[in-house]
Amino acid sequence: MPTTSPDPAPAVPRVVIAGAGIAALEAALALRARLDDRHLRITLLAPNERFRYPPLSVLEPFGGERSWSLPLTAFADDVGVELHHGVLHEVDVAGRTLRTSEGERLDYDALLIATGARADRSLDGAVPFRGAHDADRIADLLDDLAEAGGGRLAFVAPGEVSWSLPIYELALLAATHLRERGIPAEVAVVTHEVDPLAVFGTEAQAVARARLDAHGVALHAGALVAGLDDAGRIELDDGRVLAADHVVAMPTLRPRAIGGLRTDDRGFLPIDDHARVPGAPGVYAAGDATDEPIKQGGLACQQADAAADAILADLGHLLRPAPYRPVLRGILLSDDEPAYLRSTLVPHGGGPPVARQTPVAPRAWPRGKVVGRHLSPYLAGREDGPRTPTGAVRVGVRPR
Ligand SMILES: Cc1cc2nc3c(=O)[nH]c(=O)nc-3n(C[C@H](O)[C@H](O)[C@H](O)COP(=O)(O)OP(=O)(O)OC[C@H]3O[C@@H](n4cnc5c(N)ncnc54)[C@H](O)[C@@H]3O)c2cc1C
């Protein structure tokens, strides 16, 4: 009788996730929630050693704790993923292979691009606020105001900024900080939005206006900033000039170049409702690297969830992958009670987002400032995890 050798065990499919930020971790957790490492190999390819959590960095200039971060090795142990140190350089879609900037090649069955975006200065002469590493500069600026015996301070969300919430938090916290130190100052928000926090709908706009008013913060809405003049004043594109001694500006987010993939005309990756990159079978994208008009952590997580579902479906493990249906959630922190904001946006690709707001009770809020179905409970479950204030923020002075 002829002998037959047993079929070799099928190879475990490999998902490579490029990036180790918010979308990448959410996707890894979503994939692991469905398949263990005997059925799916997950590799995080990224240059960073730690996962950083940006949203609480707005508290740092005012004495808040140093921004929270987690060694990726701890995440890898918890979740059962491999870490590969490197930078995605180019994708060979047909060969299901990628090349890193270090010249290595990695094969994949599915590739999720979650490489975020570059935060570039948006306004020459202004202090940028891109997160924790700019906290000292804001604290210095507040000290300069104190030394000068007061002055005018403007916080700017330029035209290309889609997630403006941090600028409102900084303005409100700065106004409280200066008042409590007895420093006479005029604080203003200058934003391209027609109404403050317009993406959240009319109720949120009313909340934002009321808080700005109560803190004596002037609002210049619908203001497109053209630049700063030689005296540091803000020039608007309608010819108006706003006086300011110090200007803080949100950065402009620029795409990171990755070879082998088609992008939109700005360089961001287009995706469909399942976070698949059109024309690139086996490639998915989530987060700030995509052409999603609002670059925000919660939306990045929702895209990551859609991508995880689509990956599992395409690998034959899931019948009906859930599409990306964006819901925007944000917490506005200040020395008042936090404002919990939520709106449903029109589906991706349907033109400018339209907010359909939903009132939220704090009790019903998923834990954490960045809301991810898997990331929020994972971070909240860590003893050393980031803690979003649930009450009024105590505004102090940054220790240095
Ligand atoms: C001050 C501030 C406050 C914010 N507040 C909030 C908030 O309250 N709520 C909210 O939801 N969002 C908030 N955001 C926005 C949120 O942080 C981002 O939208 C979110 O981090 C985007 O996630 P991402 O995974 O796309 O990118 P990131 O989190 O930036 O991660 C990108 C990852 O890709 C890696 N990488 C880069 N290039 C490559 C490459 N070529 N190959 C491999 N890896 C690469 C990076 O090292 C990093 O690990 C805030 C942002 C800032 C700056």
The ligand as an SDF file (V2000), in Angstrom:
LIG
                    3D

 53 58  0  0  0  0  0  0  0  0999 V2000
   -2.3990   67.5410   22.1200 C   0  0  0  0  0  0  0  0  0  0  0  0
   -3.3040   66.5280   21.5110 C   0  0  0  0  0  0  0  0  0  0  0  0
   -4.5130   66.2430   22.1160 C   0  0  0  0  0  0  0  0  0  0  0  0
   -5.3750   65.2990   21.5550 C   0  0  0  0  0  0  0  0  0  0  0  0
   -6.5610   65.0290   22.1820 N   0  0  0  0  0  0  0  0  0  0  0  0
   -7.3470   64.0300   21.7100 C   0  0  0  0  0  0  0  0  0  0  0  0
   -8.5250   63.6580   22.4200 C   0  0  0  0  0  0  0  0  0  0  0  0
   -8.8720   64.2540   23.4540 O   0  0  0  0  0  0  0  0  0  0  0  0
   -9.2810   62.6590   21.9020 N   0  0  0  0  0  0  0  0  0  0  0  0
   -8.9430   62.0080   20.7530 C   0  0  0  0  0  0  0  0  0  0  0  0
   -9.6490   61.0720   20.3580 O   0  0  0  0  0  0  0  0  0  0  0  0
   -7.8280   62.3500   20.0540 N   0  0  0  0  0  0  0  0  0  0  0  0
   -7.0270   63.3300   20.5060 C   0  0  0  0  0  0  0  0  0  0  0  0
   -5.8940   63.6830   19.8300 N   0  0  0  0  0  0  0  0  0  0  0  0
   -5.6350   63.1050   18.4960 C   0  0  0  0  0  0  0  0  0  0  0  0
   -5.0270   61.7220   18.5750 C   0  0  0  0  0  0  0  0  0  0  0  0
   -3.9170   61.7140   19.4490 O   0  0  0  0  0  0  0  0  0  0  0  0
   -4.5900   61.2630   17.1680 C   0  0  0  0  0  0  0  0  0  0  0  0
   -5.6510   61.4410   16.2700 O   0  0  0  0  0  0  0  0  0  0  0  0
   -4.1890   59.8030   17.2100 C   0  0  0  0  0  0  0  0  0  0  0  0
   -2.9950   59.6660   17.9600 O   0  0  0  0  0  0  0  0  0  0  0  0
   -3.9840   59.2180   15.8210 C   0  0  0  0  0  0  0  0  0  0  0  0
   -3.6580   57.8660   15.9550 O   0  0  0  0  0  0  0  0  0  0  0  0
   -2.7420   57.1140   14.8650 P   0  0  0  0  0  0  0  0  0  0  0  0
   -2.5890   55.7350   15.3630 O   0  0  0  0  0  0  0  0  0  0  0  0
   -3.2730   57.3450   13.5050 O   0  0  0  0  0  0  0  0  0  0  0  0
   -1.3510   57.8830   14.9090 O   0  0  0  0  0  0  0  0  0  0  0  0
   -0.3140   57.9410   16.1260 P   0  0  0  0  0  0  0  0  0  0  0  0
   -0.9910   57.7150   17.4230 O   0  0  0  0  0  0  0  0  0  0  0  0
    0.4160   59.2270   15.9030 O   0  0  0  0  0  0  0  0  0  0  0  0
    0.6730   56.7200   15.8680 O   0  0  0  0  0  0  0  0  0  0  0  0
    1.4750   56.6350   14.7010 C   0  0  0  0  0  0  0  0  0  0  0  0
    2.4900   55.5210   14.9210 C   0  0  0  0  0  0  0  0  0  0  0  0
    3.1610   55.2130   13.6930 O   0  0  0  0  0  0  0  0  0  0  0  0
    4.5730   55.1650   13.9210 C   0  0  0  0  0  0  0  0  0  0  0  0
    5.1980   55.4410   12.6130 N   0  0  0  0  0  0  0  0  0  0  0  0
    5.3500   56.6160   11.9820 C   0  0  0  0  0  0  0  0  0  0  0  0
    5.8850   56.4140   10.7570 N   0  0  0  0  0  0  0  0  0  0  0  0
    6.0520   55.0930   10.6200 C   0  0  0  0  0  0  0  0  0  0  0  0
    6.5370   54.2380    9.5630 C   0  0  0  0  0  0  0  0  0  0  0  0
    6.9120   54.7420    8.3770 N   0  0  0  0  0  0  0  0  0  0  0  0
    6.5950   52.9000    9.7830 N   0  0  0  0  0  0  0  0  0  0  0  0
    6.1770   52.3650   10.9610 C   0  0  0  0  0  0  0  0  0  0  0  0
    5.7050   53.1060   11.9830 N   0  0  0  0  0  0  0  0  0  0  0  0
    5.6290   54.4510   11.8080 C   0  0  0  0  0  0  0  0  0  0  0  0
    4.7940   56.1790   15.0040 C   0  0  0  0  0  0  0  0  0  0  0  0
    6.0430   55.9710   15.6220 O   0  0  0  0  0  0  0  0  0  0  0  0
    3.5980   55.8680   15.9160 C   0  0  0  0  0  0  0  0  0  0  0  0
    3.8500   54.7340   16.6750 O   0  0  0  0  0  0  0  0  0  0  0  0
   -5.0070   64.6290   20.3660 C   0  0  0  0  0  0  0  0  0  0  0  0
   -3.7760   64.9050   19.7620 C   0  0  0  0  0  0  0  0  0  0  0  0
   -2.9250   65.8450   20.3230 C   0  0  0  0  0  0  0  0  0  0  0  0
   -1.5940   66.1080   19.6740 C   0  0  0  0  0  0  0  0  0  0  0  0
  1  2  1  0
  2  3  1  0
  2 52  2  0
  3  4  2  0
  4  5  1  0
  4 50  1  0
  5  6  2  0
  6  7  1  0
  6 13  1  0
  7  8  2  0
  7  9  1  0
  9 10  1  0
 10 11  2  0
 10 12  1  0
 12 13  2  0
 13 14  1  0
 14 15  1  0
 14 50  1  0
 15 16  1  0
 16 17  1  0
 16 18  1  0
 18 19  1  0
 18 20  1  0
 20 21  1  0
 20 22  1  0
 22 23  1  0
 23 24  1  0
 24 25  2  0
 24 26  1  0
 24 27  1  0
 27 28  1  0
 28 29  2  0
 28 30  1  0
 28 31  1  0
 31 32  1  0
 32 33  1  0
 33 34  1  0
 33 48  1  0
 34 35  1  0
 35 36  1  0
 35 46  1  0
 36 37  1  0
 36 45  1  0
 37 38  2  0
 38 39  1  0
 39 40  1  0
 39 45  2  0
 40 41  1  0
 40 42  2  0
 42 43  1  0
 43 44  2  0
 44 45  1  0
 46 47  1  0
 46 48  1  0
 48 49  1  0
 50 51  2  0
 51 52  1  0
 52 53  1  0
M  END
$$$$
